[in-house]
Structure formats: structure tokens, C-alpha cells
Amino acid sequence: MAASEVNLLRQLPAVAAVLATAEAASVVERHGRAATTDAIRQVIDEAREVLRVAPVAAPSAADLALRAGELLDAHLPGLRPLFNLTGTVLHTNLGRAVFAETAIEAAVEAMRHAVALEFDLADGARGERDDHVRGLLCELTGAEDATVVNNNAAAVLLCLNTFALGREAVVSRGELIEIGGAFRMPDIMARAGARMVEVGTTNRTHPADYRNAIGEHTGLVLKVHTSNYRIQGFTAEVGARELAAMCDAVGVPLLNDLGSGSLVDLSVHGLVKEPTVREAVAEGARLVTFSGDKLLGGPQAGFIVGDRALIEQINRNPLKRALRLDKVRLAAIEATLNLYRDPDRLAERLPTLRFLARSKADIEAQAHRLQPGVAERLGGMFSVEVGDCFSQVGSGALPLDTLASAALLVRSCGSQRSLEQLAASLRALARPIVGRIAEGALRLDLRCLAETDEAAFLDSLAQLDASDLVDTP
Ligand SMILES: *Cc1c(COP(=O)(O)O)cnc(C)c1O
């Protein structure tokens, strides 16, 4: 090492000297002493590396403190809000349903205060946490009793474990689903301690297939709504009503796993009908399971509704304790379910339904309204036009039924690479914008952009760096 280099390194301020500056005091104020000290160490190390390769003047203590502050300020929370312009309304990787305002308020209140979670306010005795939603679920589904757990995967696991531990669970080969995130029905059955008995074939299952398989070792018969795919052509399945009658005759419970499971008839809102939970209960399945954050539009949760005696058995299973919900989610669920008691105003108040029910004309008008502002903010490198697209419900619900929608189509006047760079820059914003690149365009489907969010969307775009908007080969 040359003598001049050693001298330069000696001029680098020590951590204590940087911490003593007024600049560092303001960083400590924002981020705390421990994080500030770590960041100062990091910027000193970086400055040392720079001096080793390019012996220029060493930075001052104040400079280093400012740099440490920038480093800490630049760190944004991973779960910060973003604009979901993917066209998938219930995007599992983007957190599925957006909560209704009343659900948000209820959750916030429950976070801030003590609540009567397992406390009976009438007599001051111990209560049950499920009581807050049991009555609503029974009212909305026509079921006798109800319980709630962490998600629908947990609901299915708990039912299997309660009724088929060390016994057989019968299921059609046409319904052995895999849904995202490694939820595979055969694996869940194995982990629940049930022996899977497959009946029928991939495309055809007949009543006799079930009849021959159900016997003294059967703990549960499972019917799964094939929510994320459809088998078409030469097919046959045994309907829930017929299967329920068959199960009742031999005293084996039938579980109908609906997956998404809607509480209202979606065709009323111009959408394709999904089986409602009330219908599934009326068809005679003794247990019905469905998700809280799919079509229902609430927080992540799994509901089990059905016969009181069976629900009581489920609640006595020690696994129920491991899968239960906290007060925050219960508060949000109660508020969300309450909205269903007034179906006339549901589409207005429940964001999931509001987004799904938006007409193409409405979205198109919004696209035309925003197009000039977006084009201006993206500068000369990109063209922006309004185009047709198709949104999806998402979360495996109604997989083949797309919704006609409108998008801003951003095309690069330069290379394809610059379009990908733009998409990456949009994802890096303080409030990221997530679209979808297809057929040479970045598609920003506006279905999930609320009118009240339009200004924030344009503000976000305005945060793009000029360097994001040039072709950098
Ligand atoms: C989505 C789904 C599940 C899992 O539900 P989560 O709430 O995501 O755990 C189970 N079964 C079916 C049929 C589904 O569609």
C-alpha cells in the first residue's frame, strides 16, 4: 500500500466522530441509535473501498452521516400499498381481497383496544371467540352451526383430521385438486392422518364408484369444487345432492369444499354464477368449507358450516386451537359479514364485488381520462393508448370466465428491454404500480383502480426518475 493511500485512509472519520455530528443526531432521531450506528459503519466501509481503488479526498464526518441517513431513509416497508393493475382482482400474491371500510375500522378498533373476545358481556363469564361470527354465518348460509379457522386449507385439514384420522376419506379422481402454494388434496389428506380412497376416473365418476368404496372404515366423503379448472367433454360426476343422500343412508358425513364459495348469487351483478354456500348447505352436505378472502371479499379465513353435532366435534379437536383466529381478523370478518345482510348496497360497499361488477364502459372512460396524464409522465420514449383487455377473478375462482375490461397499453418506442426496465422502475416506486407485459405492451388494467385513487396513481407515476424513461442499452 502506498504511503499516500495510508494517509487518505487515516483521514476517514471514526464511527464515534460521525455519530457526534449534528447530521447524525437527526438520523438518530428518525431511525434510532443502533440502526444509525450500523449504517454509519456500512458507509465508512464503502468509503474505504472507494479510497482503495481511487485515492481522492476522504469524505467528512457530516457527509458520512448524511449518507447513512439516505441509506436508512431509502428502506421502504415490504408490505407497503401498491396499485394492482394486473387485471386479476383476487391476486393471491398481492394479498387477495381489499377490505371494506367498515371491516378496516373494526380491525383498527380491535387492535387499539381490549375487546370481549372470549368474554360474555351479559353475565361476565367466559365466552367463545367464534360466537362473534357464528350467528351471522348461520343466518347467511342456512347452516345450523359454524366455526372459523386460519384459511380454507386449514378448514379442510381440520375436517379431515376430525373425522378421518386413521380412517378412510373417499374422493373422486376428478377432484384431486392442486391449488397454488403447494396445497394438494392427497398431501393434505396424508397430513390429516386420513387414508385416501380414490374413486372413479379423471373424467367420469359414477354413484356406484362411491357406493363400492364407502364402508365401515370410511370416516368422511369429500366433494371438492374444482374451482381452478374444468373437465370438459365426456364427463360425469355425482352431484352433491345425490352424494349427500348416499352418505346419509350409511351415516358418513359428506364435506363439500367449495373453495371460493360466494354468499350471494353473482349473476345478479352480471357475473357468472358460482355455487353459493346456502345452496351447498341446502343440497345436504353435512359440512361445507369456503374461504374468507376469495369471493367473500374479507380477510384470510376458512369457514366451516354445517351440522351442530359435527361442528362441536371439530371444535373439540386440539388442532382447532392451533388454527384459530385472532381478534383483529374476527372483528374484520364480523364487519364484512354484516355487509351481506344488506345485499342491495353490497356492491357499493364491498371492494371485491365493486371491482368485479365494474362495467367495461366505466373502466374505459377512466382509461381515457387518465391517458393524457400517463403519456405526459412517461415522456417521449413510450406511447400510451387505451385498449381492450380481459380481467380475471383470480384465486382460482371462475377460471374460464374473463371480464371484459380496458387498459392503458404502454409500448416502447425503443427496445423491448426498455419496456421491462420501465416495469421494474414502476415496481420500485414508493407506491409500486404492478401491471402485466404481454404482446409487446405493458398492460395496466384499470379495473381495480378506484376513482379516489386516480390522483395518487398519477402522483406515483410522477415519481419516476428521468433516467427510468430513456433507453439504456
Ligand atoms: C382456494 C381453495 C382452497 C384453499 O383455500 P385458502 O383459503 O386459500 O386456504 C381449498 N379448496 C379449494 C377448492 C379452493 O379453491
The ligand as an SDF file (V2000), in Angstrom:
LIG
                    3D

 15 15  0  0  0  0  0  0  0  0999 V2000
  -58.6890  -21.8360   -2.5750 C   0  0  0  0  0  0  0  0  0  0  0  0
  -59.1460  -23.2020   -2.2400 C   0  0  0  0  0  0  0  0  0  0  0  0
  -58.7260  -23.8340   -1.0530 C   0  0  0  0  0  0  0  0  0  0  0  0
  -57.7820  -23.1800   -0.0970 C   0  0  0  0  0  0  0  0  0  0  0  0
  -58.3160  -22.0160    0.4350 O   0  0  0  0  0  0  0  0  0  0  0  0
  -57.3660  -20.9290    1.1700 P   0  0  0  0  0  0  0  0  0  0  0  0
  -58.3320  -20.0120    1.8210 O   0  0  0  0  0  0  0  0  0  0  0  0
  -56.5500  -20.3250    0.0930 O   0  0  0  0  0  0  0  0  0  0  0  0
  -56.5390  -21.6810    2.1580 O   0  0  0  0  0  0  0  0  0  0  0  0
  -59.1970  -25.1110   -0.8090 C   0  0  0  0  0  0  0  0  0  0  0  0
  -60.0300  -25.7230   -1.6550 N   0  0  0  0  0  0  0  0  0  0  0  0
  -60.4650  -25.1490   -2.8050 C   0  0  0  0  0  0  0  0  0  0  0  0
  -61.4060  -25.8810   -3.6950 C   0  0  0  0  0  0  0  0  0  0  0  0
  -60.0340  -23.8640   -3.1330 C   0  0  0  0  0  0  0  0  0  0  0  0
  -60.4410  -23.2710   -4.2550 O   0  0  0  0  0  0  0  0  0  0  0  0
  1  2  1  0
  2  3  1  0
  2 14  2  0
  3  4  1  0
  3 10  2  0
  4  5  1  0
  5  6  1  0
  6  7  2  0
  6  8  1  0
  6  9  1  0
 10 11  1  0
 11 12  2  0
 12 13  1  0
 12 14  1  0
 14 15  1  0
M  END
$$$$
